[in-house]
């Protein structure tokens, strides 16, 4: 039998039980999530766009929804829906730059739903969601063009970015825009942290939908996963101490 299969199955049962229990508890008592400054700053960014009469620019990056960074794109789309509701409520303008054809209809729907939710469907402009290019730097050039020409009041980059990340952040800085970014790639995060006003790091992006919606099921799911992470940290710490002390008992147990 392959090593670790029993442990993996037990871990699966524990995580499932923790998530289901946390969801049940969340329906009566919502778990708390620490404040995430980048998400709270979305209101500020839209407010800046409203006051200046300049548009807010939003993009989800270059990853595909079917790839390994698909979760980032879905998180970015969920934040897009929330942002569009605030934009509609404040009668502000927003431009959305998309790099992949199969992300475009999802972005279009999220923005339209945001306007519907705000009760301002008649103000929805489909042309404000633009497919730019599937080629990395052609897409980056298109985004930079929008930011520079329109003198964007704020730039939101939520999803997955590669070398174009610092280009977009620098273009935003040149026009004095509030820049908020979020991604999980450790290769590009240092650049965004240095160049942007607010940055969502790793899991902060992935929990954004639950944080903004305050949905009991989503919040409970996050709480359950946190319990599973806590157990993992405890096992790693105890196992490290035991192995250092010359005992491989826990290591052998987890290899079952």
SULRA-V54406 format. One record per run of one state. SS is the DSSP state (A for helix, B for strand, O for the rest). FROM is the first residue (numbers start at 0). TO is the last residue. Records with the same first field share a line. If there is no record, write none. Layout:
SS = FROM-TO + FROM-TO
This chain:
O = 0-3 + 26-35 + 52-54 + 61-68 + 89-92 + 98-99 + 117-119 + 123-124 + 131-134 + 149-152 + 160-162 + 174-176 + 183-184 + 195-196 + 201-201 + 206-206 + 213-214 + 244-247 + 254-255
A = 4-25 + 36-51 + 69-88 + 100-116 + 120-122 + 125-127 + 135-148 + 163-173 + 185-194 + 202-205 + 207-212 + 215-243 + 248-253
B = 55-60 + 93-97 + 128-130 + 153-159 + 177-182 + 197-200
